[in-house]
Amino acid sequence: MTAYGRGEVQQGDVVFIAEIRSVNNRFRDIILRMPKICQILETDLKAIIASRIRRGRIEVSLQMENNNAEDSYDLELNVPLVNAYFKIFEQIREQFGLDGKINLESLCQMRDVILYKPQPMDIDKMRPGFQKVVSQALDSLDLMRTREGEAIGADLLKRIEMLEGYVDGVEEQASHLVEEYRNRLRGNIVHLLGDVTVDENRLEQEVAFLAERSDITEELVRLRSHLKQFREYLLIDEALGRRLDFLIQEMNREVNTLGSKASESFISRVVVEMKAELEKLREQVQNVE
């Protein structure tokens, strides 16, 4: 589910900042970006995130700022490099007969003569700060996910109600199919053969054959069962996106069977509408964890 969360925690002179973005994905994919020196904590932090989010692509950005900038770095003279520079300067002077002196300012500007060394970090002391800020960002993410989830839940229920209405319409129409087919068949015989007496036994055989071939009772019963189960799943407080996705596949199967059996134009039109709603339902379920 698409959402954003942010956390900020101060521990002594250090400020920990976490930003989390989640987008739809069939599986769980956690991408963690953090200072290289702290990457030893990656496994622990991913475990915290995985315990709260079961599905989606989760991008996490972690930063650490030291407010005490005065002692955050040490400077060190790169003595071996300075000696090497002096040797090459002497070689140049002797080889080309130069008498220039080495300027201190120029020497200091040469690359890597002065080394900037960050002070060593106690990872165990940093661990609680990172854990706390990640949990705080996840709380913020959950608030946004909850609001979006409520909107998605309302939309899913609306579409389930529409599908239930379509099933009611098909069921009502199906109850008249046999009688309508009998009357239509009788009318066609009279139209073609005039006043010839209709063989009622033969007529009933044809009607029975159609009734057996186009009976959609089982499909409607299974569809109602799937729709009911879908409603029940929406009341469960746990990850259910995969189960909803599976139910939609099963409903699609039943609707396709309805379409193949339908011999009446009304049912064929309703099947098209049902397929369209199921596709919208499937797209929306991709947002559900």
ZADO-1210 file (C-alpha; in nm, 4 decimals, padded with zeros to 6 digits):
<atoms>
<atom x="00.0000" y="00.0000" z="00.0000" code="MET" pos="1"/>
<atom x="00.1351" y="00.3428" z="-00.0935" code="THR" pos="2"/>
<atom x="00.2300" y="00.5460" z="00.2139" code="ALA" pos="3"/>
<atom x="00.5029" y="00.7609" z="00.3711" code="TYR" pos="4"/>
<atom x="00.6374" y="00.7803" z="00.7248" code="GLY" pos="5"/>
<atom x="00.9076" y="00.9804" z="00.8995" code="ARG" pos="6"/>
<atom x="01.0792" y="00.9624" z="01.2370" code="GLY" pos="7"/>
<atom x="01.3375" y="01.1729" z="01.4195" code="GLU" pos="8"/>
<atom x="01.5081" y="01.0751" z="01.7443" code="VAL" pos="9"/>
<atom x="01.7836" y="01.2523" z="01.9381" code="GLN" pos="10"/>
<atom x="02.0278" y="01.0542" z="02.1471" code="GLN" pos="11"/>
<atom x="02.2898" y="01.2754" z="02.3097" code="GLY" pos="12"/>
<atom x="02.4550" y="01.4866" z="02.0393" code="ASP" pos="13"/>
<atom x="02.3356" y="01.2545" z="01.7611" code="VAL" pos="14"/>
<atom x="02.0077" y="01.2982" z="01.5708" code="VAL" pos="15"/>
<atom x="01.8701" y="00.9910" z="01.3911" code="PHE" pos="16"/>
<atom x="01.6335" y="01.0488" z="01.0973" code="ILE" pos="17"/>
<atom x="01.4337" y="00.7816" z="00.9153" code="ALA" pos="18"/>
<atom x="01.2068" y="00.8129" z="00.6106" code="GLU" pos="19"/>
<atom x="01.0016" y="00.5182" z="00.4862" code="ILE" pos="20"/>
<atom x="00.8096" y="00.4935" z="00.1598" code="ARG" pos="21"/>
<atom x="00.5994" y="00.1930" z="00.0645" code="SER" pos="22"/>
<atom x="00.4453" y="00.1112" z="-00.2730" code="VAL" pos="23"/>
<atom x="00.2417" y="-00.1801" z="-00.4026" code="ASN" pos="24"/>
<atom x="00.4130" y="-00.5107" z="-00.4692" code="ASN" pos="25"/>
<atom x="00.3011" y="-00.8735" z="-00.4690" code="ARG" pos="26"/>
<atom x="00.5915" y="-00.9627" z="-00.2415" code="PHE" pos="27"/>
<atom x="00.7924" y="-00.7923" z="00.0327" code="ARG" pos="28"/>
<atom x="01.1028" y="-00.6091" z="-00.0847" code="ASP" pos="29"/>
<atom x="01.2929" y="-00.3977" z="00.1717" code="ILE" pos="30"/>
<atom x="01.5554" y="-00.1553" z="00.0430" code="ILE" pos="31"/>
<atom x="01.7638" y="00.0059" z="00.3181" code="LEU" pos="32"/>
<atom x="01.9892" y="00.3073" z="00.2605" code="ARG" pos="33"/>
<atom x="02.2082" y="00.4079" z="00.5547" code="MET" pos="34"/>
<atom x="02.5617" y="00.5308" z="00.6365" code="PRO" pos="35"/>
<atom x="02.8204" y="00.2739" z="00.5340" code="LYS" pos="36"/>
<atom x="02.9712" y="00.2647" z="00.8805" code="ILE" pos="37"/>
<atom x="02.6353" y="00.1495" z="01.0228" code="CYS" pos="38"/>
<atom x="02.5565" y="-00.1243" z="00.7720" code="GLN" pos="39"/>
<atom x="02.6309" y="-00.3897" z="01.0323" code="ILE" pos="40"/>
<atom x="02.2851" y="-00.3019" z="01.1732" code="LEU" pos="41"/>
<atom x="02.1055" y="-00.3726" z="00.8434" code="GLU" pos="42"/>
<atom x="01.9845" y="-00.7223" z="00.9362" code="THR" pos="43"/>
<atom x="01.8394" y="-00.6072" z="01.2705" code="ASP" pos="44"/>
<atom x="01.6608" y="-00.3087" z="01.1168" code="LEU" pos="45"/>
<atom x="01.5168" y="-00.5142" z="00.8292" code="LYS" pos="46"/>
<atom x="01.3788" y="-00.7605" z="01.0855" code="ALA" pos="47"/>
<atom x="01.1960" y="-00.4743" z="01.2629" code="ILE" pos="48"/>
<atom x="01.0457" y="-00.3574" z="00.9325" code="ILE" pos="49"/>
<atom x="00.9502" y="-00.7119" z="00.8255" code="ALA" pos="50"/>
<atom x="00.7666" y="-00.7654" z="01.1559" code="SER" pos="51"/>
<atom x="00.5388" y="-00.4707" z="01.0729" code="ARG" pos="52"/>
<atom x="00.4969" y="-00.4946" z="00.6941" code="ILE" pos="53"/>
<atom x="00.4258" y="-00.8202" z="00.5111" code="ARG" pos="54"/>
<atom x="00.3799" y="-00.7046" z="00.1546" code="ARG" pos="55"/>
<atom x="00.5040" y="-00.4243" z="-00.0699" code="GLY" pos="56"/>
<atom x="00.8227" y="-00.2514" z="-00.1782" code="ARG" pos="57"/>
<atom x="00.9590" y="-00.0609" z="00.1212" code="ILE" pos="58"/>
<atom x="01.2315" y="00.1992" z="00.0717" code="GLU" pos="59"/>
<atom x="01.3995" y="00.3171" z="00.3922" code="VAL" pos="60"/>
<atom x="01.6435" y="00.6076" z="00.4159" code="SER" pos="61"/>
<atom x="01.8415" y="00.6465" z="00.7400" code="LEU" pos="62"/>
<atom x="02.0582" y="00.9430" z="00.8337" code="GLN" pos="63"/>
<atom x="02.2630" y="01.0356" z="01.1349" code="MET" pos="64"/>
<atom x="02.3625" y="01.3933" z="01.2219" code="GLU" pos="65"/>
<atom x="02.6121" y="01.4911" z="01.4912" code="ASN" pos="66"/>
<atom x="02.5325" y="01.8286" z="01.6483" code="ASN" pos="67"/>
<atom x="02.8745" y="01.8415" z="01.8143" code="ASN" pos="68"/>
<atom x="03.0619" y="01.9177" z="01.4939" code="ALA" pos="69"/>
<atom x="03.3798" y="02.0309" z="01.6744" code="GLU" pos="70"/>
<atom x="03.4946" y="01.6842" z="01.7668" code="ASP" pos="71"/>
<atom x="03.3304" y="01.4807" z="01.4950" code="SER" pos="72"/>
<atom x="03.6548" y="01.4644" z="01.2911" code="TYR" pos="73"/>
<atom x="04.0270" y="01.4264" z="01.3630" code="ASP" pos="74"/>
<atom x="04.2990" y="01.5624" z="01.1348" code="LEU" pos="75"/>
<atom x="04.6137" y="01.3663" z="01.0690" code="GLU" pos="76"/>
<atom x="04.9269" y="01.4458" z="00.8714" code="LEU" pos="77"/>
<atom x="05.0054" y="01.1863" z="00.6073" code="ASN" pos="78"/>
<atom x="05.3776" y="01.1690" z="00.6857" code="VAL" pos="79"/>
<atom x="05.4744" y="00.9000" z="00.4293" code="PRO" pos="80"/>
<atom x="05.3091" y="01.1016" z="00.1523" code="LEU" pos="81"/>
<atom x="05.4817" y="01.4262" z="00.2617" code="VAL" pos="82"/>
<atom x="05.8195" y="01.2481" z="00.2592" code="ASN" pos="83"/>
<atom x="05.7472" y="01.1187" z="-00.0889" code="ALA" pos="84"/>
<atom x="05.6592" y="01.4710" z="-00.2072" code="TYR" pos="85"/>
<atom x="05.9880" y="01.6072" z="-00.0619" code="PHE" pos="86"/>
<atom x="06.1885" y="01.3394" z="-00.2378" code="LYS" pos="87"/>
<atom x="06.0286" y="01.4140" z="-00.5740" code="ILE" pos="88"/>
<atom x="06.0790" y="01.7890" z="-00.5192" code="PHE" pos="89"/>
<atom x="06.4523" y="01.7300" z="-00.4518" code="GLU" pos="90"/>
<atom x="06.4737" y="01.5159" z="-00.7641" code="GLN" pos="91"/>
<atom x="06.3134" y="01.7887" z="-00.9740" code="ILE" pos="92"/>
<atom x="06.5474" y="02.0540" z="-00.8258" code="ARG" pos="93"/>
<atom x="06.8612" y="01.8514" z="-00.8957" code="GLU" pos="94"/>
<atom x="06.7565" y="01.7320" z="-01.2416" code="GLN" pos="95"/>
<atom x="06.6495" y="02.0700" z="-01.3748" code="PHE" pos="96"/>
<atom x="06.8772" y="02.2980" z="-01.1684" code="GLY" pos="97"/>
<atom x="06.5969" y="02.4757" z="-00.9875" code="LEU" pos="98"/>
<atom x="06.6436" y="02.6604" z="-00.6597" code="ASP" pos="99"/>
<atom x="06.2807" y="02.7292" z="-00.5611" code="GLY" pos="100"/>
<atom x="06.1632" y="02.6601" z="-00.2080" code="LYS" pos="101"/>
<atom x="05.8644" y="02.4491" z="-00.1132" code="ILE" pos="102"/>
<atom x="05.5708" y="02.6635" z="-00.0002" code="ASN" pos="103"/>
<atom x="05.3854" y="02.5342" z="00.3075" code="LEU" pos="104"/>
<atom x="05.0465" y="02.6507" z="00.1766" code="GLU" pos="105"/>
<atom x="05.1036" y="02.4731" z="-00.1556" code="SER" pos="106"/>
<atom x="05.2084" y="02.1571" z="00.0231" code="LEU" pos="107"/>
<atom x="04.8935" y="02.1558" z="00.2402" code="CYS" pos="108"/>
<atom x="04.6740" y="02.1864" z="-00.0684" code="GLN" pos="109"/>
<atom x="04.8143" y="01.8712" z="-00.2212" code="MET" pos="110"/>
<atom x="04.5812" y="01.5769" z="-00.2209" code="ARG" pos="111"/>
<atom x="04.5741" y="01.3546" z="00.0880" code="ASP" pos="112"/>
<atom x="04.8560" y="01.5398" z="00.2665" code="VAL" pos="113"/>
<atom x="04.6085" y="01.6122" z="00.5484" code="ILE" pos="114"/>
<atom x="04.3746" y="01.3224" z="00.6265" code="LEU" pos="115"/>
<atom x="04.0246" y="01.3761" z="00.7621" code="TYR" pos="116"/>
<atom x="03.9405" y="01.0888" z="00.9941" code="LYS" pos="117"/>
<atom x="03.5947" y="01.0572" z="01.1500" code="PRO" pos="118"/>
<atom x="03.6038" y="00.9591" z="01.5116" code="GLN" pos="119"/>
<atom x="03.5372" y="00.5882" z="01.5688" code="PRO" pos="120"/>
<atom x="03.1712" y="00.5098" z="01.6340" code="MET" pos="121"/>
<atom x="03.0380" y="00.2764" z="01.8999" code="ASP" pos="122"/>
<atom x="02.7810" y="00.0810" z="01.6967" code="ILE" pos="123"/>
<atom x="02.6242" y="-00.0731" z="02.0073" code="ASP" pos="124"/>
<atom x="02.5505" y="00.2767" z="02.1386" code="LYS" pos="125"/>
<atom x="02.4009" y="00.3771" z="01.8015" code="MET" pos="126"/>
<atom x="02.1837" y="00.0640" z="01.7726" code="ARG" pos="127"/>
<atom x="01.9004" y="00.1816" z="02.0079" code="PRO" pos="128"/>
<atom x="01.8776" y="00.5148" z="01.8246" code="GLY" pos="129"/>
<atom x="01.8381" y="00.3524" z="01.4848" code="PHE" pos="130"/>
<atom x="01.5890" y="00.0973" z="01.6183" code="GLN" pos="131"/>
<atom x="01.3792" y="00.3661" z="01.7848" code="LYS" pos="132"/>
<atom x="01.3715" y="00.5986" z="01.4841" code="VAL" pos="133"/>
<atom x="01.2750" y="00.3128" z="01.2487" code="VAL" pos="134"/>
<atom x="00.9889" y="00.2143" z="01.4810" code="SER" pos="135"/>
<atom x="00.8774" y="00.5772" z="01.4987" code="GLN" pos="136"/>
<atom x="00.8778" y="00.6077" z="01.1184" code="ALA" pos="137"/>
<atom x="00.6803" y="00.2823" z="01.0931" code="LEU" pos="138"/>
<atom x="00.4189" y="00.4242" z="01.3333" code="ASP" pos="139"/>
<atom x="00.3882" y="00.7288" z="01.1087" code="SER" pos="140"/>
<atom x="00.3627" y="00.5038" z="00.8026" code="LEU" pos="141"/>
<atom x="00.0899" y="00.2956" z="00.9686" code="ASP" pos="142"/>
<atom x="-00.1263" y="00.6041" z="01.0304" code="LEU" pos="143"/>
<atom x="-00.1246" y="00.6860" z="00.6601" code="MET" pos="144"/>
<atom x="-00.1763" y="00.3220" z="00.5625" code="ARG" pos="145"/>
<atom x="-00.4738" y="00.2981" z="00.7997" code="THR" pos="146"/>
<atom x="-00.6446" y="00.6012" z="00.6449" code="ARG" pos="147"/>
<atom x="-00.5883" y="00.4701" z="00.2955" code="GLU" pos="148"/>
<atom x="-00.6966" y="00.1221" z="00.4039" code="GLY" pos="149"/>
<atom x="-01.0319" y="00.2535" z="00.5268" code="GLU" pos="150"/>
<atom x="-01.0940" y="00.4179" z="00.1892" code="ALA" pos="151"/>
<atom x="-00.9938" y="00.1020" z="00.0025" code="ILE" pos="152"/>
<atom x="-01.2142" y="-00.1125" z="00.2278" code="GLY" pos="153"/>
<atom x="-01.5158" y="00.1077" z="00.1527" code="ALA" pos="154"/>
<atom x="-01.4471" y="00.0819" z="-00.2205" code="ASP" pos="155"/>
<atom x="-01.4115" y="-00.2976" z="-00.2044" code="LEU" pos="156"/>
<atom x="-01.7430" y="-00.3301" z="-00.0201" code="LEU" pos="157"/>
<atom x="-01.9158" y="-00.1109" z="-00.2777" code="LYS" pos="158"/>
<atom x="-01.7935" y="-00.3342" z="-00.5589" code="ARG" pos="159"/>
<atom x="-01.8921" y="-00.6505" z="-00.3718" code="ILE" pos="160"/>
<atom x="-02.2438" y="-00.5096" z="-00.3320" code="GLU" pos="161"/>
<atom x="-02.2574" y="-00.4416" z="-00.7067" code="MET" pos="162"/>
<atom x="-02.1507" y="-00.7980" z="-00.7822" code="LEU" pos="163"/>
<atom x="-02.4112" y="-00.9344" z="-00.5416" code="GLU" pos="164"/>
<atom x="-02.6722" y="-00.7280" z="-00.7254" code="GLY" pos="165"/>
<atom x="-02.5604" y="-00.8742" z="-01.0570" code="TYR" pos="166"/>
<atom x="-02.5865" y="-01.2259" z="-00.9139" code="VAL" pos="167"/>
<atom x="-02.9410" y="-01.1515" z="-00.7923" code="ASP" pos="168"/>
<atom x="-03.0347" y="-01.0305" z="-01.1412" code="GLY" pos="169"/>
<atom x="-02.8884" y="-01.3357" z="-01.3132" code="VAL" pos="170"/>
<atom x="-03.0576" y="-01.5690" z="-01.0657" code="GLU" pos="171"/>
<atom x="-03.3941" y="-01.4016" z="-01.1210" code="GLU" pos="172"/>
<atom x="-03.3572" y="-01.4167" z="-01.4973" code="GLN" pos="173"/>
<atom x="-03.2349" y="-01.7776" z="-01.4908" code="ALA" pos="174"/>
<atom x="-03.5519" y="-01.8896" z="-01.3120" code="SER" pos="175"/>
<atom x="-03.7542" y="-01.7988" z="-01.6230" code="HIS" pos="176"/>
<atom x="-03.5151" y="-01.9370" z="-01.8840" code="LEU" pos="177"/>
<atom x="-03.6661" y="-02.2833" z="-01.9158" code="VAL" pos="178"/>
<atom x="-04.0222" y="-02.1543" z="-01.9558" code="GLU" pos="179"/>
<atom x="-03.9118" y="-01.8873" z="-02.2027" code="GLU" pos="180"/>
<atom x="-03.7222" y="-02.1450" z="-02.4065" code="TYR" pos="181"/>
<atom x="-04.0246" y="-02.3780" z="-02.4075" code="ARG" pos="182"/>
<atom x="-04.2533" y="-02.1009" z="-02.5352" code="ASN" pos="183"/>
<atom x="-03.9975" y="-01.9860" z="-02.7935" code="ARG" pos="184"/>
<atom x="-03.9465" y="-02.3404" z="-02.9209" code="LEU" pos="185"/>
<atom x="-04.3196" y="-02.4017" z="-02.9423" code="ARG" pos="186"/>
<atom x="-04.3678" y="-02.0734" z="-03.1273" code="GLY" pos="187"/>
<atom x="-04.0931" y="-02.1612" z="-03.3787" code="ASN" pos="188"/>
<atom x="-04.2548" y="-02.4999" z="-03.4489" code="ILE" pos="189"/>
<atom x="-04.5951" y="-02.3413" z="-03.5069" code="VAL" pos="190"/>
<atom x="-04.4411" y="-02.0725" z="-03.7280" code="HIS" pos="191"/>
<atom x="-04.2640" y="-02.3298" z="-03.9435" code="LEU" pos="192"/>
<atom x="-04.5233" y="-02.6069" z="-03.9540" code="LEU" pos="193"/>
<atom x="-04.8509" y="-02.4184" z="-03.9148" code="GLY" pos="194"/>
<atom x="-05.1289" y="-02.6058" z="-03.7402" code="ASP" pos="195"/>
<atom x="-04.9374" y="-02.9313" z="-03.7016" code="VAL" pos="196"/>
<atom x="-04.9831" y="-03.0786" z="-03.3551" code="THR" pos="197"/>
<atom x="-04.6734" y="-03.0349" z="-03.1413" code="VAL" pos="198"/>
<atom x="-04.5228" y="-03.3541" z="-02.9964" code="ASP" pos="199"/>
<atom x="-04.5203" y="-03.2569" z="-02.6294" code="GLU" pos="200"/>
<atom x="-04.2880" y="-03.5406" z="-02.5299" code="ASN" pos="201"/>
<atom x="-04.0305" y="-03.4407" z="-02.7890" code="ARG" pos="202"/>
<atom x="-04.0687" y="-03.0767" z="-02.6891" code="LEU" pos="203"/>
<atom x="-04.0049" y="-03.1564" z="-02.3233" code="GLU" pos="204"/>
<atom x="-03.6992" y="-03.3592" z="-02.4168" code="GLN" pos="205"/>
<atom x="-03.5516" y="-03.0585" z="-02.5953" code="GLU" pos="206"/>
<atom x="-03.6397" y="-02.8319" z="-02.3058" code="VAL" pos="207"/>
<atom x="-03.4833" y="-03.0727" z="-02.0561" code="ALA" pos="208"/>
<atom x="-03.1694" y="-03.0912" z="-02.2677" code="PHE" pos="209"/>
<atom x="-03.1369" y="-02.7129" z="-02.2680" code="LEU" pos="210"/>
<atom x="-03.2096" y="-02.6924" z="-01.8949" code="ALA" pos="211"/>
<atom x="-02.9297" y="-02.9389" z="-01.8200" code="GLU" pos="212"/>
<atom x="-02.6832" y="-02.7750" z="-02.0577" code="ARG" pos="213"/>
<atom x="-02.7448" y="-02.4195" z="-01.9390" code="SER" pos="214"/>
<atom x="-02.8043" y="-02.4811" z="-01.5678" code="ASP" pos="215"/>
<atom x="-02.6011" y="-02.2200" z="-01.3764" code="ILE" pos="216"/>
<atom x="-02.7207" y="-02.3014" z="-01.0251" code="THR" pos="217"/>
<atom x="-02.3837" y="-02.4342" z="-00.9080" code="GLU" pos="218"/>
<atom x="-02.1968" y="-02.1334" z="-01.0453" code="GLU" pos="219"/>
<atom x="-02.4332" y="-01.8909" z="-00.8715" code="LEU" pos="220"/>
<atom x="-02.4065" y="-02.0780" z="-00.5412" code="VAL" pos="221"/>
<atom x="-02.0271" y="-02.0726" z="-00.5553" code="ARG" pos="222"/>
<atom x="-02.0249" y="-01.7064" z="-00.6536" code="LEU" pos="223"/>
<atom x="-02.2425" y="-01.6161" z="-00.3556" code="ARG" pos="224"/>
<atom x="-02.0153" y="-01.8192" z="-00.1293" code="SER" pos="225"/>
<atom x="-01.7042" y="-01.6390" z="-00.2596" code="HIS" pos="226"/>
<atom x="-01.8673" y="-01.2974" z="-00.2176" code="LEU" pos="227"/>
<atom x="-01.9691" y="-01.3816" z="00.1378" code="LYS" pos="228"/>
<atom x="-01.6188" y="-01.5024" z="00.2188" code="GLN" pos="229"/>
<atom x="-01.4735" y="-01.1847" z="00.0693" code="PHE" pos="230"/>
<atom x="-01.6875" y="-00.9773" z="00.3075" code="ARG" pos="231"/>
<atom x="-01.5758" y="-01.1895" z="00.6037" code="GLU" pos="232"/>
<atom x="-01.2096" y="-01.1478" z="00.5135" code="TYR" pos="233"/>
<atom x="-01.2457" y="-00.7695" z="00.5167" code="LEU" pos="234"/>
<atom x="-01.3301" y="-00.7906" z="00.8888" code="LEU" pos="235"/>
<atom x="-01.0066" y="-00.9755" z="00.9729" code="ILE" pos="236"/>
<atom x="-00.7309" y="-00.7624" z="01.1260" code="ASP" pos="237"/>
<atom x="-00.4355" y="-00.9217" z="00.9497" code="GLU" pos="238"/>
<atom x="-00.2631" y="-00.9394" z="00.6127" code="ALA" pos="239"/>
<atom x="-00.5136" y="-01.0823" z="00.3626" code="LEU" pos="240"/>
<atom x="-00.4216" y="-00.9442" z="00.0209" code="GLY" pos="241"/>
<atom x="-00.3180" y="-01.2826" z="-00.1148" code="ARG" pos="242"/>
<atom x="-00.6390" y="-01.4485" z="00.0028" code="ARG" pos="243"/>
<atom x="-00.8518" y="-01.1761" z="-00.1554" code="LEU" pos="244"/>
<atom x="-00.6526" y="-01.2118" z="-00.4765" code="ASP" pos="245"/>
<atom x="-00.7188" y="-01.5870" z="-00.4787" code="PHE" pos="246"/>
<atom x="-01.0929" y="-01.5351" z="-00.4196" code="LEU" pos="247"/>
<atom x="-01.1113" y="-01.2957" z="-00.7139" code="ILE" pos="248"/>
<atom x="-00.9494" y="-01.5604" z="-00.9346" code="GLN" pos="249"/>
<atom x="-01.2132" y="-01.8104" z="-00.8233" code="GLU" pos="250"/>
<atom x="-01.4949" y="-01.5616" z="-00.8899" code="MET" pos="251"/>
<atom x="-01.3540" y="-01.4942" z="-01.2360" code="ASN" pos="252"/>
<atom x="-01.3629" y="-01.8663" z="-01.3062" code="ARG" pos="253"/>
<atom x="-01.7326" y="-01.8903" z="-01.2105" code="GLU" pos="254"/>
<atom x="-01.8249" y="-01.5812" z="-01.4131" code="VAL" pos="255"/>
<atom x="-01.6467" y="-01.7191" z="-01.7201" code="ASN" pos="256"/>
<atom x="-01.8475" y="-02.0404" z="-01.6841" code="THR" pos="257"/>
<atom x="-02.1666" y="-01.8349" z="-01.6586" code="LEU" pos="258"/>
<atom x="-02.0725" y="-01.6612" z="-01.9827" code="GLY" pos="259"/>
<atom x="-02.0119" y="-01.9904" z="-02.1630" code="SER" pos="260"/>
<atom x="-02.3470" y="-02.1326" z="-02.0486" code="LYS" pos="261"/>
<atom x="-02.5565" y="-01.8201" z="-02.0979" code="ALA" pos="262"/>
<atom x="-02.7997" y="-01.8448" z="-02.3877" code="SER" pos="263"/>
<atom x="-02.9904" y="-01.5287" z="-02.3003" code="GLU" pos="264"/>
<atom x="-02.8718" y="-01.1822" z="-02.3993" code="SER" pos="265"/>
<atom x="-02.9463" y="-01.0274" z="-02.0575" code="PHE" pos="266"/>
<atom x="-02.7186" y="-01.2739" z="-01.8790" code="ILE" pos="267"/>
<atom x="-02.4456" y="-01.2223" z="-02.1399" code="SER" pos="268"/>
<atom x="-02.4562" y="-00.8457" z="-02.0814" code="ARG" pos="269"/>
<atom x="-02.4441" y="-00.8905" z="-01.7038" code="VAL" pos="270"/>
<atom x="-02.1457" y="-01.1255" z="-01.7338" code="VAL" pos="271"/>
<atom x="-01.9552" y="-00.8515" z="-01.9181" code="VAL" pos="272"/>
<atom x="-02.0341" y="-00.6050" z="-01.6361" code="GLU" pos="273"/>
<atom x="-01.9308" y="-00.8580" z="-01.3725" code="MET" pos="274"/>
<atom x="-01.5960" y="-00.9146" z="-01.5437" code="LYS" pos="275"/>
<atom x="-01.5355" y="-00.5398" z="-01.5527" code="ALA" pos="276"/>
<atom x="-01.6080" y="-00.5079" z="-01.1785" code="GLU" pos="277"/>
<atom x="-01.3892" y="-00.8059" z="-01.0946" code="LEU" pos="278"/>
<atom x="-01.0995" y="-00.6465" z="-01.2827" code="GLU" pos="279"/>
<atom x="-01.1440" y="-00.3233" z="-01.0845" code="LYS" pos="280"/>
<atom x="-01.1628" y="-00.5319" z="-00.7674" code="LEU" pos="281"/>
<atom x="-00.8415" y="-00.7139" z="-00.8617" code="ARG" pos="282"/>
<atom x="-00.6577" y="-00.3859" z="-00.9235" code="GLU" pos="283"/>
<atom x="-00.7704" y="-00.2461" z="-00.5894" code="GLN" pos="284"/>
<atom x="-00.6714" y="-00.5607" z="-00.4000" code="VAL" pos="285"/>
<atom x="-00.3115" y="-00.5066" z="-00.5147" code="GLN" pos="286"/>
<atom x="-00.3123" y="-00.2176" z="-00.2615" code="ASN" pos="287"/>
<atom x="-00.4001" y="-00.4523" z="00.0246" code="VAL" pos="288"/>
<atom x="-00.1279" y="-00.6066" z="00.2371" code="GLU" pos="289"/>
</atoms>
